[in-house]
Amino acid sequence: MPIYEFHCDACGSDSEILVRSSNWTGTSCPKCGSERLSKKFSTFAASVAGGSPGADASASCSGTPSSCGLCGTGKPHSH
């Protein structure tokens, strides 16, 4: 079950929504209830077994905390 990021065109908030079915028909914004959601382009973070912690972490940071992928992992990086 993938988690998708959506942007609400009504209130401007961004949300992550778990999509439970391949025939998903939509949902409402968890903040305001509007059904005017657009899917955002999302990136993902992956770790490689045996890699050294924090190695080249700053090179992977996108500069945007909400889409960084390293924020909250405890690995050193900067924005």
C-alpha positions as CSV (number, residue, x, y, z in Angstrom):
1,M,0.0,0.0,0.0
2,P,1.8,3.1,-1.2
3,I,1.7,6.5,0.6
4,Y,1.2,9.4,-1.7
5,E,1.8,13.1,-1.1
6,F,-1.1,15.5,-2.0
7,H,-1.5,19.3,-2.1
8,C,-4.9,20.8,-1.3
9,D,-5.8,23.5,-3.7
10,A,-8.4,24.9,-1.3
11,C,-6.4,25.4,1.9
12,G,-2.8,25.0,0.5
13,S,-1.8,22.2,2.9
14,D,0.3,19.2,2.0
15,S,-0.7,15.7,3.3
16,E,0.5,12.1,3.0
17,I,-2.3,9.7,2.3
18,L,-2.2,5.9,2.4
19,V,-3.8,4.5,-0.7
20,R,-5.3,1.1,0.2
21,S,-6.6,0.0,-3.3
22,S,-5.7,0.0,-6.9
23,N,-9.2,1.3,-7.8
24,W,-8.8,4.3,-5.4
25,T,-11.2,7.1,-6.4
26,G,-10.0,9.9,-4.2
27,T,-10.3,11.3,-0.7
28,S,-10.8,14.6,1.0
29,C,-8.2,16.8,2.6
30,P,-7.5,15.9,6.2
31,K,-7.2,19.6,7.1
32,C,-10.2,21.2,5.5
33,G,-12.3,18.4,3.9
34,S,-12.0,19.7,0.4
35,E,-11.8,17.1,-2.4
36,R,-9.6,19.4,-4.6
37,L,-6.3,17.5,-4.1
38,S,-3.5,17.2,-6.6
39,K,-0.8,14.5,-6.4
40,K,2.7,15.9,-5.7
41,F,5.9,14.6,-7.3
42,S,7.5,12.7,-4.5
43,T,11.1,11.4,-4.0
44,F,12.1,8.6,-1.7
45,A,15.1,7.8,0.4
46,A,16.8,4.5,0.4
47,S,19.7,3.2,2.5
48,V,22.3,0.8,1.4
49,A,23.5,-2.0,3.7
50,G,27.1,-1.6,4.6
51,G,27.2,2.1,3.7
52,S,29.0,4.4,6.1
53,P,26.6,6.5,8.1
54,G,26.4,10.1,7.1
55,A,28.8,9.7,4.1
56,D,27.9,12.3,1.5
57,A,24.6,13.0,3.3
58,S,24.7,16.7,2.5
59,A,24.9,16.0,-1.3
60,S,21.6,14.1,-1.1
61,C,19.7,16.9,0.6
62,S,17.2,18.7,-1.7
63,G,17.3,21.9,0.3
64,T,13.6,21.7,1.1
65,P,12.9,20.2,4.6
66,S,9.6,18.7,3.7
67,S,11.0,16.7,0.8
68,C,14.5,16.1,1.9
69,G,14.5,12.4,2.8
70,L,17.3,12.9,5.3
71,C,15.5,15.1,7.8
72,G,14.5,13.2,10.8
73,T,16.9,10.3,10.2
74,G,19.6,11.7,12.5
75,K,22.2,11.7,9.6
76,P,24.1,15.0,9.4
77,H,23.2,17.3,6.5
78,S,22.3,20.9,5.9
79,H,19.7,22.9,4.0
